[in-house]
Amino acid sequence: MLAELANLSGVSGNERAVRHFLQNRLKGTRVSSTVDTMGNLLVRKGAGSSGRRVMLSAHMDEVGLMVTAIQNSGLLKFKPVGGIDSRMLVAKRLRIGDKGLPGVIGAKPVHLQEKDEQKKPFREESLFIDAGFAGREEAEKHIKPGDYVSFDSACTALGEGYFRGKAFDDRAGCLILLELLLENNGFNFDAAFTVQEEVGTRGAEVAAYRLLPQKALVVETTAAGDTPETERDAVSTSLGKGPAISIMDRTIMVSREMREELAKAAEKAGVPYQYRRLTGAGTEGGAISLSREGVKTAVVSVPCRYIHSPHSVVKESDINDTLSLVRTWLEYQQ
Amino acid sequence: MEETLKILAETFGPSGDEEDVRLLIKDLVKDWADRIFEDSMGSLFVTREGPAPKIMVSAHMDEIGIIITHINENGFLRIAPVGGISPHLLVGQRLCFKDGTAGTVYHEKIKERKELDWSKLYLDIGLKDNKEVENGVRIGEMACLDQPFKALSGGRFMAKAMDDRAGCALLVETIKNLPSTLPHEICFVFTAQEELGLRGAKTAAYRYGPDYGLAVDVTAVGDTPKAPTMEVSLGKGPAVKVKDRSVFCHPRVRRLLVETAEKHGIPYQLEVLERGGTDIGAVHISREGVPSGAISIPCRYVHTSSEIIDGRDLNFAANLLQKALTATWPNPEELHGQ
């Protein structure tokens, strides 16, 4: 199911396909769901008491691109949606617009570059999308400015227990929430599948306002730094060491109490856990914790290598361990 | 006030772990409050009841510090900033944890000063390896600058965390000195996590739903050698805030503060701060909007271990706040369209 979720196109603001997938999976189960004006899918499991409930959140959107102009040549200009490293864009396969037209990111080939050009990475301005049109008129029949563009990379199993693909950030979180909604656990909680996280945690802000939770847990995907160039002391998270508990990021300071709850849940569930050493970058934790009168909020993440690229890598055991941790934590909240 | 300021400034309270400061303040004001409560962010609300309108007066409890992100096998602690703290200022400084554990910061080998960033810094608390880590010093725990409060010549004071324990001290003194009946309700809010982006003030303002907002915080000065141009000096009285990066103060509230100062012969300065923000940045856009203003205490070397303020500024600020809070505030309805 991770592959199915990750393969869907759902660039921030265009999460429809992901939402429909989740809605279909939830059909016939005993949960009630609504979609708010921003497109968040809010699902309630169990009736429970009438008091304030526990909220889990995972974002449906992924980073991608948007077509901004069609040139006379038929090539397309674009802008990134969310945090994209423009140095890794060249020669990537794309899906463009609602129909998912194939395309590729083009750039000046090495033969035609000046010596000093060869030393510098491509900047966004010098890149373009080639979707196979001979001129503006032809292109305009199929594409218009504002069309969303997502990476075209199918989720693939690697080696022993790893996956390569796009959008694990945060379809891994979506998968975990979906599993907890589908399984027969008898828990009472609200699950928010949110929109527009990658452009500033916008969906979570209105979702938290609406759900008015008593407590919240954000289930995210975070950058792993366990690759050779990173010094050991500076590794933020590592694959295979289990869910990463945040202590602080740009948007939230997680309380000692909430961190300890998560660590205890991991121990109880018998899964390894690690702390996320990076204190930068933002999550929905900020928007949720500052909603209305404030909400006790924590963040737990699946570590992910090469995050925000078309080919990120996650380890299956980390996803399973994160699911176990969240399940055990939820059990304590009932 | 000096004694209150001293104990407040020396208390441990980085953003997100303001508990010690909160307990201290609670104890200091409990006999003068009608109601005391806390919210989920850790802000402390101290209410003096009265008729409408409702005025929220805030000062933040938190100070800048560092957080442990990793303890390596040799027992060195890797750290990240909590709030706007410069890695250059930390080298050689003593830090202190909540449980009293002390340590100092140094850096890996570097060729030039400008290479120094957080990844090069480490904190040494005297461990030989990561096995002997004490209970209170774990990943996620925070430390603060560790410097005692000193009274300087000329009636000036030097301490860490003047930002914003000076404001807290001022609020505590004000709570104690208010008359028994008030023309309006006042909620003094000692906020959490201001240094991380006015977070405590945001949820506090939503919860209390005030008609007016006031904040007391420190502000930078322009009276030191080759300082960036700024029209605020130490010792010339409290500053009535015009703007900073987080807020344009409501003209009616600013006028009330200025007129109060003039009426009572309290020296004041006007503050136009290009950087920085304060609690009312979050308060003034809470819910449907809250007309807000601020009184600032001039402070040198903000966000260092040795912040300096002038005792006279503090006393005049207390006087100004006291007079402003016992004045008659306009009906909030009258402000619409102004």
Interface residues (C-beta under 8 A of the other chain):
Chain A: E231 R232 D233 A234 I247 M248 M253 V254 S255 R256 R259 Y275 R277 L278 T279 S289 L290 R292 E293 G294 V295 K296
Chain B: S15 G16 D17 D39 S40 M41 I67 T69 H70 N72 R78 A80 P81 V82 S119 I139 G140 E141 Q193 L196 R199 K202 T203 Y206 R207
